[in-house]
Amino acid sequence: MPTTVLVIDDDETLRSLMADAISLLGVLVIECASADEALPKLESRPPIVLVVTDICMPGSMDGLELARVIWSRWPNLPVILTSGNAVIPEGLLPANATFLRKPWSLLTLHQTVKAYLPMLSISRF
């Protein structure tokens, strides 16, 4: 079964860029435009091993609220939160979560994702 990462961002261009960059690591990427769209994906197969989500998104919940749902339902599922508008101090996140402030580089994104996928040794950036 492929390693699957869920990428959530309401900005279609940025979501596609993140998905393309992460897929270079040899993982399957599922894209969603909102937290509302992402929640059913988390409940289905294939199992998601990492979530990368923007914080500021439209819908019934934003990315941080989605992360809180993940931490309560799937406490071992790592989450990378990203935003250009919000800032989350490192000490406020669970051990298996990281905050990336936008704009980030593709190298930073790759390094952060790879930190949660240690079985992958591919380095293309």
CNS distance restraints for C-alpha pairs under 8 A (distance, minus, plus):
assign (resid   1 and name CA) (resid  46 and name CA) 7.54 0.50 0.50
assign (resid   2 and name CA) (resid  27 and name CA) 6.54 0.50 0.50
assign (resid   2 and name CA) (resid  28 and name CA) 6.32 0.50 0.50
assign (resid   2 and name CA) (resid  46 and name CA) 7.85 0.50 0.50
assign (resid   3 and name CA) (resid  27 and name CA) 5.18 0.50 0.50
assign (resid   3 and name CA) (resid  28 and name CA) 6.00 0.50 0.50
assign (resid   3 and name CA) (resid  48 and name CA) 7.39 0.50 0.50
assign (resid   3 and name CA) (resid  49 and name CA) 6.66 0.50 0.50
assign (resid   4 and name CA) (resid  27 and name CA) 5.78 0.50 0.50
assign (resid   4 and name CA) (resid  28 and name CA) 4.67 0.50 0.50
assign (resid   4 and name CA) (resid  29 and name CA) 5.70 0.50 0.50
assign (resid   4 and name CA) (resid  30 and name CA) 7.23 0.50 0.50
assign (resid   4 and name CA) (resid  46 and name CA) 6.96 0.50 0.50
assign (resid   4 and name CA) (resid  47 and name CA) 6.71 0.50 0.50
assign (resid   4 and name CA) (resid  48 and name CA) 5.02 0.50 0.50
assign (resid   4 and name CA) (resid  49 and name CA) 5.80 0.50 0.50
assign (resid   4 and name CA) (resid  50 and name CA) 7.16 0.50 0.50
assign (resid   5 and name CA) (resid  27 and name CA) 6.96 0.50 0.50
assign (resid   5 and name CA) (resid  28 and name CA) 6.26 0.50 0.50
assign (resid   5 and name CA) (resid  29 and name CA) 4.90 0.50 0.50
assign (resid   5 and name CA) (resid  30 and name CA) 6.29 0.50 0.50
assign (resid   5 and name CA) (resid  48 and name CA) 5.63 0.50 0.50
assign (resid   5 and name CA) (resid  49 and name CA) 5.88 0.50 0.50
assign (resid   5 and name CA) (resid  50 and name CA) 4.91 0.50 0.50
assign (resid   5 and name CA) (resid  51 and name CA) 5.86 0.50 0.50
assign (resid   5 and name CA) (resid  52 and name CA) 7.52 0.50 0.50
assign (resid   6 and name CA) (resid  29 and name CA) 5.83 0.50 0.50
assign (resid   6 and name CA) (resid  30 and name CA) 4.89 0.50 0.50
assign (resid   6 and name CA) (resid  31 and name CA) 6.04 0.50 0.50
assign (resid   6 and name CA) (resid  32 and name CA) 7.54 0.50 0.50
assign (resid   6 and name CA) (resid  38 and name CA) 7.79 0.50 0.50
assign (resid   6 and name CA) (resid  48 and name CA) 6.50 0.50 0.50
assign (resid   6 and name CA) (resid  50 and name CA) 6.32 0.50 0.50
assign (resid   6 and name CA) (resid  51 and name CA) 4.77 0.50 0.50
assign (resid   6 and name CA) (resid  52 and name CA) 6.17 0.50 0.50
assign (resid   7 and name CA) (resid  15 and name CA) 6.80 0.50 0.50
assign (resid   7 and name CA) (resid  18 and name CA) 7.34 0.50 0.50
assign (resid   7 and name CA) (resid  19 and name CA) 6.52 0.50 0.50
assign (resid   7 and name CA) (resid  29 and name CA) 6.89 0.50 0.50
assign (resid   7 and name CA) (resid  30 and name CA) 6.15 0.50 0.50
assign (resid   7 and name CA) (resid  31 and name CA) 4.94 0.50 0.50
assign (resid   7 and name CA) (resid  32 and name CA) 6.25 0.50 0.50
assign (resid   7 and name CA) (resid  51 and name CA) 6.04 0.50 0.50
assign (resid   7 and name CA) (resid  52 and name CA) 4.82 0.50 0.50
assign (resid   7 and name CA) (resid  53 and name CA) 5.86 0.50 0.50
assign (resid   8 and name CA) (resid  15 and name CA) 6.69 0.50 0.50
assign (resid   8 and name CA) (resid  31 and name CA) 5.96 0.50 0.50
assign (resid   8 and name CA) (resid  32 and name CA) 4.76 0.50 0.50
assign (resid   8 and name CA) (resid  33 and name CA) 5.60 0.50 0.50
assign (resid   8 and name CA) (resid  34 and name CA) 6.08 0.50 0.50
assign (resid   8 and name CA) (resid  35 and name CA) 6.94 0.50 0.50
assign (resid   8 and name CA) (resid  38 and name CA) 7.03 0.50 0.50
assign (resid   8 and name CA) (resid  51 and name CA) 7.76 0.50 0.50
assign (resid   8 and name CA) (resid  52 and name CA) 6.21 0.50 0.50
assign (resid   8 and name CA) (resid  53 and name CA) 4.57 0.50 0.50
assign (resid   8 and name CA) (resid  54 and name CA) 6.22 0.50 0.50
assign (resid   9 and name CA) (resid  14 and name CA) 7.22 0.50 0.50
assign (resid   9 and name CA) (resid  15 and name CA) 5.29 0.50 0.50
assign (resid   9 and name CA) (resid  32 and name CA) 6.63 0.50 0.50
assign (resid   9 and name CA) (resid  33 and name CA) 5.13 0.50 0.50
assign (resid   9 and name CA) (resid  34 and name CA) 6.31 0.50 0.50
assign (resid   9 and name CA) (resid  53 and name CA) 6.05 0.50 0.50
assign (resid   9 and name CA) (resid  54 and name CA) 5.17 0.50 0.50
assign (resid   9 and name CA) (resid  57 and name CA) 7.09 0.50 0.50
assign (resid  10 and name CA) (resid  15 and name CA) 7.24 0.50 0.50
assign (resid  10 and name CA) (resid  32 and name CA) 7.73 0.50 0.50
assign (resid  10 and name CA) (resid  33 and name CA) 4.42 0.50 0.50
assign (resid  10 and name CA) (resid  34 and name CA) 5.90 0.50 0.50
assign (resid  10 and name CA) (resid  54 and name CA) 7.78 0.50 0.50
assign (resid  10 and name CA) (resid  57 and name CA) 5.96 0.50 0.50
assign (resid  10 and name CA) (resid  58 and name CA) 7.54 0.50 0.50
assign (resid  11 and name CA) (resid  15 and name CA) 5.99 0.50 0.50
assign (resid  11 and name CA) (resid  33 and name CA) 7.34 0.50 0.50
assign (resid  12 and name CA) (resid  16 and name CA) 6.04 0.50 0.50
assign (resid  12 and name CA) (resid  33 and name CA) 7.25 0.50 0.50
assign (resid  13 and name CA) (resid  17 and name CA) 6.19 0.50 0.50
assign (resid  14 and name CA) (resid  18 and name CA) 6.10 0.50 0.50
assign (resid  15 and name CA) (resid  19 and name CA) 6.09 0.50 0.50
assign (resid  15 and name CA) (resid  31 and name CA) 7.08 0.50 0.50
assign (resid  15 and name CA) (resid  33 and name CA) 7.85 0.50 0.50
assign (resid  16 and name CA) (resid  20 and name CA) 6.05 0.50 0.50
assign (resid  16 and name CA) (resid  31 and name CA) 7.74 0.50 0.50
assign (resid  17 and name CA) (resid  21 and name CA) 6.11 0.50 0.50
assign (resid  18 and name CA) (resid  22 and name CA) 6.04 0.50 0.50
assign (resid  19 and name CA) (resid  23 and name CA) 5.97 0.50 0.50
assign (resid  19 and name CA) (resid  29 and name CA) 5.94 0.50 0.50
assign (resid  19 and name CA) (resid  30 and name CA) 7.65 0.50 0.50
assign (resid  19 and name CA) (resid  31 and name CA) 6.98 0.50 0.50
assign (resid  20 and name CA) (resid  24 and name CA) 6.57 0.50 0.50
assign (resid  21 and name CA) (resid  25 and name CA) 7.58 0.50 0.50
assign (resid  21 and name CA) (resid 106 and name CA) 7.08 0.50 0.50
assign (resid  21 and name CA) (resid 110 and name CA) 7.30 0.50 0.50
assign (resid  22 and name CA) (resid  26 and name CA) 7.76 0.50 0.50
assign (resid  22 and name CA) (resid  27 and name CA) 7.08 0.50 0.50
assign (resid  22 and name CA) (resid  29 and name CA) 7.24 0.50 0.50
assign (resid  22 and name CA) (resid 110 and name CA) 6.68 0.50 0.50
assign (resid  22 and name CA) (resid 113 and name CA) 7.49 0.50 0.50
assign (resid  23 and name CA) (resid  27 and name CA) 5.16 0.50 0.50
assign (resid  23 and name CA) (resid  28 and name CA) 6.11 0.50 0.50
assign (resid  23 and name CA) (resid  29 and name CA) 6.12 0.50 0.50
assign (resid  24 and name CA) (resid 124 and name CA) 7.37 0.50 0.50
assign (resid  25 and name CA) (resid 114 and name CA) 7.98 0.50 0.50
assign (resid  25 and name CA) (resid 120 and name CA) 7.11 0.50 0.50
assign (resid  25 and name CA) (resid 122 and name CA) 5.94 0.50 0.50
assign (resid  25 and name CA) (resid 123 and name CA) 7.48 0.50 0.50
assign (resid  25 and name CA) (resid 124 and name CA) 7.83 0.50 0.50
assign (resid  26 and name CA) (resid 120 and name CA) 7.93 0.50 0.50
assign (resid  26 and name CA) (resid 122 and name CA) 7.82 0.50 0.50
assign (resid  32 and name CA) (resid  37 and name CA) 5.94 0.50 0.50
assign (resid  32 and name CA) (resid  38 and name CA) 5.70 0.50 0.50
assign (resid  33 and name CA) (resid  37 and name CA) 6.70 0.50 0.50
assign (resid  33 and name CA) (resid  38 and name CA) 7.78 0.50 0.50
assign (resid  34 and name CA) (resid  38 and name CA) 6.26 0.50 0.50
assign (resid  34 and name CA) (resid  57 and name CA) 6.42 0.50 0.50
assign (resid  34 and name CA) (resid  58 and name CA) 6.85 0.50 0.50
assign (resid  34 and name CA) (resid  59 and name CA) 6.66 0.50 0.50
assign (resid  34 and name CA) (resid  62 and name CA) 7.70 0.50 0.50
assign (resid  35 and name CA) (resid  39 and name CA) 6.23 0.50 0.50
assign (resid  35 and name CA) (resid  57 and name CA) 7.69 0.50 0.50
assign (resid  35 and name CA) (resid  59 and name CA) 7.13 0.50 0.50
assign (resid  35 and name CA) (resid  60 and name CA) 7.88 0.50 0.50
assign (resid  35 and name CA) (resid  61 and name CA) 6.21 0.50 0.50
assign (resid  35 and name CA) (resid  62 and name CA) 6.22 0.50 0.50
assign (resid  35 and name CA) (resid  63 and name CA) 6.15 0.50 0.50
assign (resid  35 and name CA) (resid  66 and name CA) 5.98 0.50 0.50
assign (resid  36 and name CA) (resid  40 and name CA) 7.78 0.50 0.50
assign (resid  36 and name CA) (resid  59 and name CA) 6.49 0.50 0.50
assign (resid  36 and name CA) (resid  60 and name CA) 6.70 0.50 0.50
assign (resid  36 and name CA) (resid  61 and name CA) 6.92 0.50 0.50
assign (resid  37 and name CA) (resid  41 and name CA) 7.30 0.50 0.50
assign (resid  38 and name CA) (resid  42 and name CA) 6.42 0.50 0.50
assign (resid  39 and name CA) (resid  43 and name CA) 6.59 0.50 0.50
assign (resid  39 and name CA) (resid  66 and name CA) 7.77 0.50 0.50
assign (resid  40 and name CA) (resid  44 and name CA) 6.41 0.50 0.50
assign (resid  41 and name CA) (resid  45 and name CA) 7.42 0.50 0.50
assign (resid  42 and name CA) (resid  47 and name CA) 7.21 0.50 0.50
assign (resid  42 and name CA) (resid  48 and name CA) 6.39 0.50 0.50
assign (resid  48 and name CA) (resid  77 and name CA) 7.94 0.50 0.50
assign (resid  49 and name CA) (resid  77 and name CA) 6.23 0.50 0.50
assign (resid  49 and name CA) (resid  78 and name CA) 7.19 0.50 0.50
assign (resid  50 and name CA) (resid  77 and name CA) 6.15 0.50 0.50
assign (resid  50 and name CA) (resid  78 and name CA) 5.22 0.50 0.50
assign (resid  50 and name CA) (resid  79 and name CA) 6.02 0.50 0.50
assign (resid  50 and name CA) (resid  80 and name CA) 7.82 0.50 0.50
assign (resid  50 and name CA) (resid 116 and name CA) 7.34 0.50 0.50
assign (resid  51 and name CA) (resid  77 and name CA) 7.59 0.50 0.50
assign (resid  51 and name CA) (resid  78 and name CA) 6.39 0.50 0.50
assign (resid  51 and name CA) (resid  79 and name CA) 4.76 0.50 0.50
assign (resid  51 and name CA) (resid  80 and name CA) 6.16 0.50 0.50
assign (resid  52 and name CA) (resid  79 and name CA) 5.85 0.50 0.50
assign (resid  52 and name CA) (resid  80 and name CA) 4.64 0.50 0.50
assign (resid  52 and name CA) (resid  81 and name CA) 6.03 0.50 0.50
assign (resid  52 and name CA) (resid  82 and name CA) 7.58 0.50 0.50
assign (resid  53 and name CA) (resid  63 and name CA) 5.79 0.50 0.50
assign (resid  53 and name CA) (resid  79 and name CA) 7.46 0.50 0.50
assign (resid  53 and name CA) (resid  80 and name CA) 6.27 0.50 0.50
assign (resid  53 and name CA) (resid  81 and name CA) 5.11 0.50 0.50
assign (resid  53 and name CA) (resid  82 and name CA) 6.15 0.50 0.50
assign (resid  54 and name CA) (resid  63 and name CA) 5.57 0.50 0.50
assign (resid  54 and name CA) (resid  81 and name CA) 5.80 0.50 0.50
assign (resid  54 and name CA) (resid  82 and name CA) 4.76 0.50 0.50
assign (resid  54 and name CA) (resid  83 and name CA) 5.62 0.50 0.50
assign (resid  55 and name CA) (resid  62 and name CA) 5.70 0.50 0.50
assign (resid  55 and name CA) (resid  63 and name CA) 3.96 0.50 0.50
assign (resid  55 and name CA) (resid  64 and name CA) 5.43 0.50 0.50
assign (resid  55 and name CA) (resid  81 and name CA) 6.34 0.50 0.50
assign (resid  55 and name CA) (resid  82 and name CA) 6.03 0.50 0.50
assign (resid  55 and name CA) (resid  83 and name CA) 5.63 0.50 0.50
assign (resid  55 and name CA) (resid  86 and name CA) 7.37 0.50 0.50
assign (resid  56 and name CA) (resid  62 and name CA) 5.72 0.50 0.50
assign (resid  56 and name CA) (resid  63 and name CA) 6.34 0.50 0.50
assign (resid  56 and name CA) (resid  83 and name CA) 6.83 0.50 0.50
assign (resid  56 and name CA) (resid  85 and name CA) 7.54 0.50 0.50
assign (resid  56 and name CA) (resid  86 and name CA) 7.75 0.50 0.50
assign (resid  57 and name CA) (resid  61 and name CA) 7.69 0.50 0.50
assign (resid  57 and name CA) (resid  62 and name CA) 5.14 0.50 0.50
assign (resid  57 and name CA) (resid  63 and name CA) 6.66 0.50 0.50
assign (resid  58 and name CA) (resid  62 and name CA) 6.55 0.50 0.50
assign (resid  61 and name CA) (resid  65 and name CA) 5.63 0.50 0.50
assign (resid  61 and name CA) (resid  66 and name CA) 6.47 0.50 0.50
assign (resid  62 and name CA) (resid  66 and name CA) 6.27 0.50 0.50
assign (resid  63 and name CA) (resid  67 and name CA) 6.12 0.50 0.50
assign (resid  63 and name CA) (resid  81 and name CA) 7.29 0.50 0.50
assign (resid  64 and name CA) (resid  68 and name CA) 6.30 0.50 0.50
assign (resid  64 and name CA) (resid  81 and name CA) 7.40 0.50 0.50
assign (resid  65 and name CA) (resid  69 and name CA) 6.42 0.50 0.50
assign (resid  66 and name CA) (resid  70 and name CA) 6.24 0.50 0.50
assign (resid  67 and name CA) (resid  71 and name CA) 6.08 0.50 0.50
assign (resid  67 and name CA) (resid  79 and name CA) 6.80 0.50 0.50
assign (resid  68 and name CA) (resid  72 and name CA) 6.24 0.50 0.50
assign (resid  69 and name CA) (resid  73 and name CA) 6.06 0.50 0.50
assign (resid  69 and name CA) (resid  74 and name CA) 8.00 0.50 0.50
assign (resid  70 and name CA) (resid  74 and name CA) 5.14 0.50 0.50
assign (resid  70 and name CA) (resid  75 and name CA) 6.53 0.50 0.50
assign (resid  70 and name CA) (resid  77 and name CA) 7.10 0.50 0.50
assign (resid  71 and name CA) (resid  75 and name CA) 4.33 0.50 0.50
assign (resid  71 and name CA) (resid  76 and name CA) 7.41 0.50 0.50
assign (resid  71 and name CA) (resid  77 and name CA) 7.26 0.50 0.50
assign (resid  76 and name CA) (resid  96 and name CA) 7.19 0.50 0.50
assign (resid  77 and name CA) (resid  96 and name CA) 7.27 0.50 0.50
assign (resid  78 and name CA) (resid  96 and name CA) 4.79 0.50 0.50
assign (resid  78 and name CA) (resid  97 and name CA) 5.53 0.50 0.50
assign (resid  78 and name CA) (resid 116 and name CA) 7.09 0.50 0.50
assign (resid  79 and name CA) (resid  96 and name CA) 6.66 0.50 0.50
assign (resid  79 and name CA) (resid  97 and name CA) 4.80 0.50 0.50
assign (resid  79 and name CA) (resid  98 and name CA) 6.63 0.50 0.50
assign (resid  80 and name CA) (resid  97 and name CA) 5.61 0.50 0.50
assign (resid  80 and name CA) (resid  98 and name CA) 4.86 0.50 0.50
assign (resid  80 and name CA) (resid  99 and name CA) 5.86 0.50 0.50
assign (resid  80 and name CA) (resid 100 and name CA) 7.17 0.50 0.50
assign (resid  80 and name CA) (resid 113 and name CA) 7.93 0.50 0.50
assign (resid  81 and name CA) (resid  97 and name CA) 7.46 0.50 0.50
assign (resid  81 and name CA) (resid  98 and name CA) 6.13 0.50 0.50
assign (resid  81 and name CA) (resid  99 and name CA) 4.76 0.50 0.50
assign (resid  81 and name CA) (resid 100 and name CA) 6.19 0.50 0.50
assign (resid  82 and name CA) (resid  99 and name CA) 5.63 0.50 0.50
assign (resid  82 and name CA) (resid 100 and name CA) 4.69 0.50 0.50
assign (resid  82 and name CA) (resid 101 and name CA) 5.61 0.50 0.50
assign (resid  82 and name CA) (resid 102 and name CA) 6.50 0.50 0.50
assign (resid  83 and name CA) (resid  87 and name CA) 7.19 0.50 0.50
assign (resid  83 and name CA) (resid 100 and name CA) 6.87 0.50 0.50
assign (resid  83 and name CA) (resid 101 and name CA) 5.36 0.50 0.50
assign (resid  83 and name CA) (resid 102 and name CA) 5.34 0.50 0.50
assign (resid  84 and name CA) (resid 101 and name CA) 5.71 0.50 0.50
assign (resid  84 and name CA) (resid 102 and name CA) 4.38 0.50 0.50
assign (resid  84 and name CA) (resid 103 and name CA) 6.56 0.50 0.50
assign (resid  87 and name CA) (resid  99 and name CA) 7.82 0.50 0.50
assign (resid  87 and name CA) (resid 101 and name CA) 7.05 0.50 0.50
assign (resid  88 and name CA) (resid  92 and name CA) 6.94 0.50 0.50
assign (resid  88 and name CA) (resid  93 and name CA) 7.74 0.50 0.50
assign (resid  88 and name CA) (resid  99 and name CA) 6.49 0.50 0.50
assign (resid  89 and name CA) (resid  93 and name CA) 7.46 0.50 0.50
assign (resid  89 and name CA) (resid  99 and name CA) 7.84 0.50 0.50
assign (resid  90 and name CA) (resid  98 and name CA) 7.03 0.50 0.50
assign (resid  90 and name CA) (resid  99 and name CA) 6.98 0.50 0.50
assign (resid  93 and name CA) (resid  97 and name CA) 5.89 0.50 0.50
assign (resid  93 and name CA) (resid  98 and name CA) 7.06 0.50 0.50
assign (resid 100 and name CA) (resid 104 and name CA) 6.97 0.50 0.50
assign (resid 104 and name CA) (resid 108 and name CA) 6.27 0.50 0.50
assign (resid 104 and name CA) (resid 109 and name CA) 6.85 0.50 0.50
assign (resid 105 and name CA) (resid 109 and name CA) 6.34 0.50 0.50
assign (resid 106 and name CA) (resid 110 and name CA) 6.02 0.50 0.50
assign (resid 106 and name CA) (resid 125 and name CA) 7.60 0.50 0.50
assign (resid 107 and name CA) (resid 111 and name CA) 6.09 0.50 0.50
assign (resid 107 and name CA) (resid 125 and name CA) 5.77 0.50 0.50
assign (resid 108 and name CA) (resid 112 and name CA) 6.08 0.50 0.50
assign (resid 109 and name CA) (resid 113 and name CA) 6.13 0.50 0.50
assign (resid 110 and name CA) (resid 114 and name CA) 5.96 0.50 0.50
assign (resid 110 and name CA) (resid 125 and name CA) 7.49 0.50 0.50
assign (resid 111 and name CA) (resid 115 and name CA) 6.18 0.50 0.50
assign (resid 112 and name CA) (resid 116 and name CA) 7.03 0.50 0.50
assign (resid 113 and name CA) (resid 117 and name CA) 6.48 0.50 0.50
assign (resid 114 and name CA) (resid 118 and name CA) 6.00 0.50 0.50
assign (resid 114 and name CA) (resid 120 and name CA) 6.91 0.50 0.50
